[in-house]
Amino acid sequence: MDAQNVTVSLPRDVLLRVKVIAAQRRTSVSSLLTDALEQLVAREDAYVRGRRHHLAALEAPADLGTNGVIHVTRDELHARG
């Protein structure tokens, strides 16, 4: 993977806490940020795929065998017995 340097501005207290977390995990701040951003991108990609899938399903609804004709009245469907 080709890496590119970026500059990030963080509040000092957040940066200090992130440095502690990185040290505890024996990794770098850069690695923590890379992991977090990769997870964000993966979640976004999954959302986009899921959205496309569900929108396509709405465009081509399932055939329920009724040929688009409803044979039951609303009152019959909601009859309490």
VMD Tcl script that draws the C-alpha trace (Angstrom):
set ca {
  {0.00 0.00 0.00}
  {1.31 3.39 -0.98}
  {1.17 5.80 1.96}
  {0.90 9.57 1.90}
  {1.65 11.88 4.77}
  {-1.10 14.17 6.02}
  {-1.23 16.83 8.70}
  {-3.93 16.48 11.34}
  {-4.76 19.02 14.03}
  {-6.04 17.51 17.26}
  {-6.84 19.02 20.63}
  {-3.82 18.58 22.89}
  {-5.67 16.49 25.47}
  {-6.93 14.11 22.78}
  {-3.45 13.74 21.30}
  {-1.93 12.99 24.71}
  {-4.56 10.32 25.38}
  {-4.08 8.81 21.91}
  {-0.31 8.62 22.51}
  {-0.92 6.74 25.76}
  {-3.31 4.32 24.03}
  {-0.82 3.76 21.21}
  {1.97 3.07 23.71}
  {-0.24 0.63 25.65}
  {-0.99 -1.23 22.43}
  {2.65 -1.10 21.35}
  {1.77 0.68 18.12}
  {1.93 4.18 16.70}
  {-0.55 7.02 16.56}
  {-0.36 6.73 12.77}
  {-1.30 3.05 12.95}
  {-4.24 3.78 15.28}
  {-5.52 6.46 12.91}
  {-5.05 4.20 9.89}
  {-7.02 1.40 11.56}
  {-9.83 3.76 12.61}
  {-10.08 5.31 9.15}
  {-10.00 1.90 7.43}
  {-12.90 0.79 9.64}
  {-14.81 3.97 8.77}
  {-14.28 3.39 5.04}
  {-15.31 -0.29 5.34}
  {-18.53 0.66 7.19}
  {-19.32 3.31 4.59}
  {-18.69 0.86 1.74}
  {-20.95 -1.73 3.40}
  {-23.67 0.89 3.85}
  {-23.49 1.91 0.19}
  {-23.63 -1.74 -0.96}
  {-26.57 -2.46 1.35}
  {-28.42 0.66 0.22}
  {-27.96 -0.23 -3.45}
  {-29.13 -3.79 -2.77}
  {-32.27 -2.68 -0.96}
  {-33.13 0.04 -3.47}
  {-32.81 -2.54 -6.26}
  {-35.16 -4.85 -4.32}
  {-37.70 -2.02 -4.12}
  {-37.49 -1.54 -7.89}
  {-38.21 -5.24 -8.52}
  {-40.54 -6.38 -5.73}
  {-41.09 -10.07 -5.05}
  {-43.88 -11.86 -6.90}
  {-46.39 -12.95 -4.25}
  {-48.49 -14.84 -6.75}
  {-51.37 -12.35 -6.75}
  {-50.63 -10.83 -10.17}
  {-51.17 -7.47 -8.48}
  {-54.78 -8.21 -7.54}
  {-55.91 -8.08 -3.91}
  {-58.62 -10.67 -3.23}
  {-59.31 -9.72 0.38}
  {-60.98 -6.56 1.62}
  {-59.47 -4.35 4.28}
  {-62.31 -5.24 6.65}
  {-61.66 -8.97 6.16}
  {-57.97 -8.47 6.88}
  {-58.69 -6.58 10.09}
  {-61.67 -8.63 11.28}
  {-61.45 -9.46 14.95}
  {-63.02 -12.72 15.87}
}
mol new
graphics top color blue
foreach p $ca { graphics top sphere $p radius 0.5 }
foreach p [lrange $ca 0 end-1] q [lrange $ca 1 end] { graphics top cylinder $p $q radius 0.2 }
display resetview
